[in-house]
Amino acid sequence: LVLAFAFFLCFIMSTGSYVYFQFVQQWPPTNCRVRSKPCSKPRPLQNFTIPGLWPSNYSNPRAPSNCNGSRFNDGKLSPELRAKLKISWPDVESGNDTKFWEGEWNKHGTCSEGMLNQMQYFERSYAMWMSYNITEILKNASIVPHPTKTWKYSDIVAPIQTATGRTPLLRCKWNYNNQLLHEVVF
């Protein structure tokens, strides 16, 4: 069973355009396995990574997007933050991290500008990735990638719930006859 995770963190906004953020952690091998074209690295990372931080609302969890806001400015990311993002938020598909961050900021980050500027958006994402270390949570529960071992829904939910105090929803993707865990949603 291949794993990936998402967290929903709630923030109430006075503008009403969104009411919470979806903080997503993914398991890169799942992404690479279910894609029609190969990922940039022959062996994907073996740690959960960030594919995005998305302002959302209850009627449409993928909204809003592509808001009128400042466009991505690579110069606004400090060298220290860039180094952290290369580990926590790499582009596992094409390998172009900066272009990936630019796309995520322009599509999703611009919608959060009332609360988070570009630097804060990426800093907050990294801090959340550090606080919710899904790789370690599952490793501590002896849930690690294995070619033949599978886990029940409750086997995966329980250690995450214990460590985070939140009850996650798991999302899977199909690959041939197998369900591969792809996201965990709070």
C-alpha positions as CSV (number, residue, x, y, z in Angstrom):
1,L,0.0,0.0,0.0
2,V,1.5,3.3,-1.0
3,L,0.6,6.3,1.1
4,A,0.0,10.1,0.8
5,F,-1.8,12.6,3.0
6,A,-3.7,15.8,3.2
7,F,-4.6,18.0,6.2
8,F,-7.4,20.5,6.4
9,L,-6.6,23.4,8.7
10,C,-9.4,25.8,9.4
11,F,-9.0,29.6,9.3
12,I,-12.1,31.8,9.4
13,M,-11.9,34.7,6.9
14,S,-13.9,37.8,7.0
15,T,-14.0,38.0,3.2
16,G,-16.0,34.8,2.9
17,S,-14.0,33.7,-0.2
18,Y,-12.6,30.7,1.8
19,V,-12.9,29.4,5.3
20,Y,-10.1,26.9,5.6
21,F,-6.9,25.7,4.0
22,Q,-6.3,22.3,2.7
23,F,-2.7,21.3,3.6
24,V,-1.8,18.4,1.5
25,Q,1.0,15.8,2.0
26,Q,1.5,13.3,-0.7
27,W,3.4,10.0,-1.0
28,P,5.6,10.6,-4.1
29,P,5.7,6.9,-5.2
30,T,1.9,6.9,-5.6
31,N,2.0,10.0,-7.8
32,C,4.7,8.5,-9.9
33,R,3.0,5.1,-10.1
34,V,-0.4,6.4,-11.3
35,R,0.9,9.0,-13.8
36,S,0.7,8.3,-17.5
37,K,4.3,9.6,-17.9
38,P,7.3,8.8,-15.6
39,C,8.3,11.1,-12.8
40,S,11.6,13.1,-13.0
41,K,13.4,10.8,-10.6
42,P,13.8,7.1,-11.3
43,R,13.2,6.3,-7.6
44,P,10.7,8.7,-6.0
45,L,11.3,10.2,-2.6
46,Q,10.5,8.0,0.3
47,N,9.1,10.8,2.5
48,F,5.8,12.6,2.4
49,T,6.0,15.9,0.6
50,I,3.8,18.9,0.0
51,P,1.9,19.3,-3.2
52,G,0.0,22.4,-2.0
53,L,-1.7,24.6,0.5
54,W,-5.1,25.4,-0.9
55,P,-7.7,28.0,0.4
56,S,-11.0,26.2,0.3
57,N,-14.7,26.5,1.2
58,Y,-17.3,23.9,2.1
59,S,-19.4,24.2,-1.1
60,N,-16.4,23.6,-3.4
61,P,-13.2,22.4,-1.7
62,R,-11.1,23.2,-4.7
63,A,-12.2,26.8,-4.8
64,P,-11.1,29.6,-5.0
65,S,-8.2,29.5,-7.4
66,N,-6.4,31.8,-9.8
67,C,-7.3,34.9,-7.8
68,N,-6.2,38.4,-8.6
69,G,-3.1,38.8,-6.5
70,S,0.6,39.4,-6.8
71,R,2.3,37.0,-9.1
72,F,5.0,34.6,-7.8
73,N,8.4,36.4,-7.2
74,D,11.2,34.0,-6.7
75,G,13.3,36.7,-5.1
76,K,10.8,36.8,-2.2
77,L,12.0,33.3,-1.1
78,S,15.0,33.5,1.2
79,P,17.9,31.0,0.4
80,E,17.1,29.3,3.7
81,L,13.5,28.8,2.9
82,R,14.3,27.6,-0.7
83,A,16.6,24.9,0.8
84,K,13.7,23.8,3.1
85,L,11.2,23.8,0.3
86,K,13.5,21.7,-1.9
87,I,13.1,18.9,0.8
88,S,9.5,19.5,1.9
89,W,7.9,20.7,-1.4
90,P,9.8,19.3,-4.3
91,D,8.4,18.8,-7.8
92,V,8.5,15.0,-8.0
93,E,6.9,15.0,-11.4
94,S,9.0,17.2,-13.6
95,G,11.9,18.1,-11.2
96,N,11.5,21.9,-11.6
97,D,10.8,23.0,-8.0
98,T,10.7,26.7,-8.7
99,K,8.2,26.4,-11.5
100,F,6.1,24.1,-9.3
101,W,6.1,26.7,-6.4
102,E,5.3,29.4,-8.9
103,G,2.3,27.4,-10.2
104,E,1.0,26.7,-6.7
105,W,1.4,30.3,-5.6
106,N,-0.3,31.8,-8.7
107,K,-3.2,29.3,-8.6
108,H,-3.8,29.0,-4.8
109,G,-1.5,31.3,-2.9
110,T,-2.9,34.4,-4.5
111,C,-6.3,33.6,-3.0
112,S,-4.8,33.6,0.5
113,E,-3.0,37.0,0.2
114,G,-5.5,38.6,2.6
115,M,-4.0,36.4,5.3
116,L,-0.6,35.2,4.0
117,N,1.8,37.0,1.8
118,Q,4.0,34.8,-0.5
119,M,6.8,34.3,2.1
120,Q,4.3,33.5,4.8
121,Y,2.4,31.1,2.6
122,F,5.6,29.0,2.0
123,E,6.9,29.4,5.6
124,R,3.5,28.3,7.0
125,S,3.5,25.3,4.6
126,Y,7.0,24.2,5.7
127,A,6.1,24.7,9.4
128,M,3.0,22.5,9.0
129,W,5.0,19.8,7.2
130,M,7.5,19.8,10.1
131,S,4.7,19.7,12.7
132,Y,2.7,16.9,11.0
133,N,5.5,14.5,10.0
134,I,3.4,11.8,8.5
135,T,6.4,9.7,7.5
136,E,7.6,9.5,11.1
137,I,4.1,9.0,12.5
138,L,3.5,6.0,10.3
139,K,7.0,4.6,10.7
140,N,6.6,4.7,14.5
141,A,3.4,2.6,14.0
142,S,5.4,0.2,11.8
143,I,3.6,1.3,8.7
144,V,6.2,1.5,6.0
145,P,6.2,0.8,2.3
146,H,6.3,-2.9,1.6
147,P,5.8,-4.9,-1.7
148,T,3.2,-7.3,-0.3
149,K,2.0,-5.9,3.1
150,T,-1.3,-4.0,3.1
151,W,-3.1,-2.1,5.8
152,K,-6.7,-1.6,6.8
153,Y,-8.1,1.9,6.8
154,S,-8.2,1.9,10.6
155,D,-4.5,0.8,10.8
156,I,-3.5,4.0,9.1
157,V,-6.0,6.4,10.7
158,A,-5.3,5.4,14.3
159,P,-1.7,6.5,14.6
160,I,-2.4,9.7,12.7
161,Q,-5.3,10.4,14.9
162,T,-3.3,9.7,18.1
163,A,-0.3,11.9,16.9
164,T,-2.4,14.8,15.6
165,G,-5.6,14.7,17.6
166,R,-7.5,14.8,14.3
167,T,-9.6,12.1,12.6
168,P,-8.4,11.9,9.0
169,L,-10.3,10.8,5.9
170,L,-8.1,8.7,3.6
171,R,-8.3,9.0,-0.2
172,C,-6.9,6.3,-2.5
173,K,-6.1,6.0,-6.2
174,W,-6.5,2.9,-8.3
175,N,-3.5,1.3,-10.0
176,Y,-4.5,-1.9,-11.8
177,N,-6.4,-3.9,-9.1
178,N,-4.8,-2.2,-6.1
179,Q,-6.0,0.8,-4.1
180,L,-3.0,3.0,-3.3
181,L,-3.4,5.4,-0.4
182,H,-2.8,8.9,-1.9
183,E,-4.2,11.5,0.6
184,V,-5.3,11.9,4.1
185,V,-7.9,14.7,4.6
186,F,-8.8,16.5,7.8
